Amino acid sequence: FKMDFVALFNNILNYSLGNNTRDFLIALLVFFVSIIVLNLFRKWGVWTLKKIADYTKNKYDNFLADAIQKVGWPFYIIFSLFVAAQFLNLDPQFTKYFYLFVFLVFFYYALHILQTVVDFWFFRIKERADEGDEDYVQLGKFVRALFKWVLWFIAILLILQYFGIKISAILTGLGVGSVVIAFALQNILLDIFSFVSIYLDQPFVVGDFIVVADESGAVKKIGIRSTRIISLKGEEMIISNRKLLDNIIHNYKKTIKRRKTFDLYLAEETSGEKLREMLDAIKNIIKAEDSAEFERAHFSDIKDQAYVFEVVYFVNSNDYNKYMDVQQNINFKIKEALDIMGVKLAKS
């Protein structure tokens, strides 16, 4: 991109002679008015957002104020020059490079603002991360760096295209290279994308009791590639995020109440009166339990050597231990009722 700057300056000076004094005065006035308006907008915007921040608990107000303050005085000068230049006739060659310079300045400050958005997201992740848990922090750093490099790469491609260089070959080569890299790292990338999905959708969080396929336990840690689960037996299970999302996840931490269904087989010698008494006893036992919600109890079937009761109730708790305690209390009381009435269970 060789150019004779002296000749360019002479062309600008010569071509500018086509502008009269009135054109220059208007352009100068527009330049100063633009600077004043932009500065007033900046000060008013920051002041307003800080006032709002005093009455709100969220951090979005401070974030917007920081984003506005990222725009420095060079932006206001270049933008004002750009606006003022619209009122003058300038040399086309000069205009071409001037617009490129304006684009770079605009892009630089746009990058700063977008980086502020990423930083805001990054620090929110850092606040949510458990003490000593570096996975979220490392993900945030990676996204920040990747975001910055991608934006600058796009800017370089736009500049090359601006100068008439065909970028299709470059994009084709990058596309082929990206496919090869993605194919080689597909398992790792799938785990990372699964982690992002877990982070955004939050089907479970640390501390939740979940059941996935044949495995169950409390979530200990959600990492970039895998999730650690403490099973009921006490061992730590490490399951890849991809495999987790490929299965149905039962999250019992979000359960409001648990349903319990069971069948009771009574011996064939049990009289009709005893069957009715036992059915009423089961209903009363469940209704008397504080954390239980009776649904139904029926004499549902007659087998060759047994009479079958079908019983359904709910436990109003998402705590699995509480659920088992209530179920145990009900079972003990049903056994006591069987002993008192002299009713025997059918042989299995």
N, C-alpha and C positions, 0 to 999 in steps of 0.2 A: 504494500500500500504506500508506494512512494508518492510524494507530492511536494511541490515547490511552495513552501510556506510564504516566501516573500512575494511570489507571483500571486498566490491566493489572497494575501493581504492587499496587494495593489488592486486586484479585481474587486475585492469587497469595497475598498475606498472609492474606486472609480464608479462602481455600480451604485454605491450609496448616494452618489451625487444626483441620482434620479429622484431622491427623496427631498422634499422641500423642508423648510424650517418647521412648518406646522406638523409634518409627519414625525420629525424628531422630538418635538415638544410633547406630542400626544403619546409617543412611545415612552418617553421619560416619565410622564405623569402616570401612565399605566404601570410602569415599573415600580414607582414608589407607593402607589395605592395598593398594589398587590402585596408588597412587603408588609405594609401596615395592616391590611386586612388579615393576612395569614398569621401575623404575630398576635393580633387581637383574638383571633379564633383560637389560637394555641393557648393563650393565657386564660381566656374565658372557659375553654373546654376543660383544662386541668383544674381550674378553680371550682367549677361546677361539680366535676366528678369527685373531688376531695370533700366538698360539702356533703354530697350524697353519701360518701363513704362513712361519714361521721354518724349517719343514722341507719346504716345497714350493717349486717353481720358478715355478708359474703365479701369475697375479695375481688369480684369482677370490676368494681369501681376503680380500685387501685391499679388493677391490671390495665384498664383502658387509659388511665392517666399516665402510666409508665409508657404505654405504646405511643401516645401523643408526644411525650417528652423525648422519645427516641429520635424524632425528626428534628435535626439541627438547622442552624442558620444557613449552611450552604444550599440546602433544599429550597429554602424560601427565595434565595437570590437567583438560583438557576430557574426555578419555576416562574419567578417574576420576569426574568429575561426572556424566557420562552413565550410568555403571554405578550410582552412588549414587542417581540420580534414579529408578531402577527400583524403589526401596524406599519411594518417597513418592508420595502422591496430589497431583498438581499441576494447575493450571488448564489446560484443553485449549488455550486460546489461547497461553499461555506455552509449553506443550510443543511446539506447532507451530513457533514461532520458535526455540526452543532446539534442536530437532532440526535445523532448517535450519542454525543456527550450527555445530552439531557436524559436519554433513555438509561444510560449507565447510572446516572445520579438517582433517578427515580427508582431503578431496580435495586440500587444499594440500600436506599431507605425502606423500600418495600420488604427487602430481605430482613432488615432490622426489626420491622414490625412483626413479620411472620415468625421471626426467631423469638420474639417476645411471647407470641402465642404458644410456641412449642415449649419455651421455658416455663410458662405458667402451667401448662399441662405436666411438665416434667417435675416441678416442685410439688404439685398436687399428688403425683405418684409417690414422690419421696416421703411426703407426710403420711400417706396411707401405708407405706411399707413398715413392716415390723422391725423392731430394733435388731440390728445385726443381719437383716435380710437385704442382700445387695442385688437380688435379681431384678427388682423393679427399677432400682437406680441405674443398673447397667443397661437395661432396656431403654430407659430415658436418654442416657448418654448416646447410645447407638442411634436412636431415632433423630436426635438433635444433629449429630454429625452427618448422617445420611441425608437429612432434609436440606442441610446447608449445601452439600456437594451437588445434589440433584438440581437445586435452584441455580447454582452458578453454571452448571453444565448446560441447562436450558438457555441461560443468558448468552453463553458462548455460541451456541447453535444459532440463536436469533441474530447475533452480530455477524456471523459468517453468512447467513442468508441475506442480511441487509446489504452486504458487499457483493452479492451476486454469486456466492460460492454455493454449489449444489450440495446439500447435506443429506440427500437421499441415500448415497452410498455409505455415509457414516452411520446413519440410522439403521440401514440394513445390516451392516457389520455388527453393530451393537445388539441388534435383535437376535442374530444368530448366536452371538456370544452369550447373551442373557439366557437363551434357551438351553445351551449346553451347561451353563453354571447352575441354572434352576433344576435341570434334570439330575445333576450330580448331587445337589444339596436338597433334593425334594423332601426327604424325610425330616431333615432339620427344619426346613422352611414350613412344612405342614405343622410341626410341633409349635413353632413360633406363632404362626397364624392362629393355631388353636388357643395358644396362651392369650393372644390379643382378643379372641372371641370370648374367652372366659372372663377376661378383665372387663370387657364392655358389657356383655350380657349378664354376667354374674349368676350362672346357674347354681353356684355354691361359693362360699367364702370360707376362710380359715375358721375352724371350730364347728362347721356343719357336719352332721352325721349323714353320710350318703351310702347308697347301695348301687354298685355298678356291676352288672353281670352277676358273677357268683361271689364278688368281693364286697365287703362292707367295713365301715370304720369312720373315724372322725378325721376331717381334713387338717393336716398339720401345717403344710406349706404348699403354696402354688408357685412353681418355678417356671422359667421360660420354656423349658423342654419337658418337664415332668411335674407331677403332683405327688406329694407324700401323704400317705394315709395311715393312721394308727388303727389297726384292726381290733376287734373285741378281744382277741387272744393276746394282744400287746405288741405284736411284731409290727415293724414299719414296712409298708408296701410302697413301692415306687412305680407309678403308672404313667406312661407317656400321655401328654395332653391330647394327642391325636386319637389314641385308643379310648380315652375317656369320653370324648365327644362322639365317637362312633357308636356308643352304646346308650341305652336309656338310663338316665341318672335319676334315682329316687332320692330326693333331698328331704329327710325327715325333720330337719331343723325348721323347715318352713311349714310343717304340718300343724294345723290347728288342733285336730283331734285324730285319734287312731281308731280304726274299726276292728272289732274282734268278732269272729264267727266260729262257733264250735258245735259239734254234735255230741249228744249224750245218749248212750245206748243202755237202756234199762232191761233187766232180766225179764223173760217171758212170763214168769210167775207173778209179776207185779199186777195187782188188781187195778181196775179202772179208777176206783176212789183214790188209791195211792198215786196213780198217774196224775190226776187232777191236783192233788195236794202238792206233789213235787213240782208241777208246772208253776203253781202259784208261789211256791217257796222260792224258786229260781227268780221269778219276776221281782219279788220283794227284796231278795238279797242284792240284786243289781241296783234297784232303785235306792236302796239304803246306802250304797257306796257313794261318798261325796264326789269323787272325780269321775264317776261313771255315768253314762247317759243310756238308759234302757231303750232299745229299739224294738225288739220283738222276741217272743219265745213261743214255739209251736210244737205240737205233737205231729211231726212231719211225715213219719213213715212207720210201717209195720214190717219188720223182717221175719225170717223164719224162727229165729230164736231171740229176738230183741225188739223193743219198742224204741223208736228214735225221736229225741227232742232236738230241734234246731234252734239255737240261741244266738242272738246278735245284739251287741252293745258297743258303745263308743267310750273311749277314755279321753277326757278333755285335757290333754297335755301332749306337747311335742317331745317331751323327755322320755327316752326309751326306758330308762330305769324306772321312772314313775309308771309307765305303761305296764311293765312287768310286775311291779308291786301291786297295782290294782288288780291285775289278772290273777295274781297269786292269792290275794285276799278273797276274791270271789270264789276261786276254786276251793279254798279251805272251808268256806261257809257252805258251799254246795256239798262237800264231803261230810260235814257235820250234819246237814239236813238229811242226807242219805242214811247216816248211822242212826239218827233219832227215829226216822220213819221205818227203819228196817228194810229199806229198798236196796237191792243189789244190782250191780252193773252186769251187763251181759258179757259172757266170755268172748274175747276176740278171737 
